[in-house]
């Protein structure tokens, strides 16, 4: 599915993901691509439900929580986004997407231009790697 340009032709991407989901209904990677296609096509509710299902059925996988966290952040729900990012990092401490989201949200929540505080936060997150 990665060979398709998601942004250039979201409809074809959606069709390919739906076909793949029919062929491999229990494959979490196919379900994740379908969730991305749903979000790109504007069906955010379906994408949210898919990410929630993936988070519940794949307890060691951080990516569903990262996607839910990004969505929460985009909706202005910074507290929920932070909770999801922290949970994603707890699930998978070395996951770069999870750690990046955690750092981004924590930096936004600081609401400060205090470079020392931001630097300390970056160091704290880096130590967890």
HELIX and SHEET records of a PDB file:
HELIX    1   1 UNK A   10  UNK A   23  1                                  14    
HELIX    2   2 UNK A   28  UNK A   40  1                                  13    
HELIX    3   3 UNK A   44  UNK A   57  1                                  14    
HELIX    4   4 UNK A   63  UNK A   74  1                                  12    
HELIX    5   5 UNK A   78  UNK A   91  1                                  14    
HELIX    6   6 UNK A   96  UNK A  110  1                                  15    
HELIX    7   7 UNK A  115  UNK A  127  1                                  13    
END                                                                             
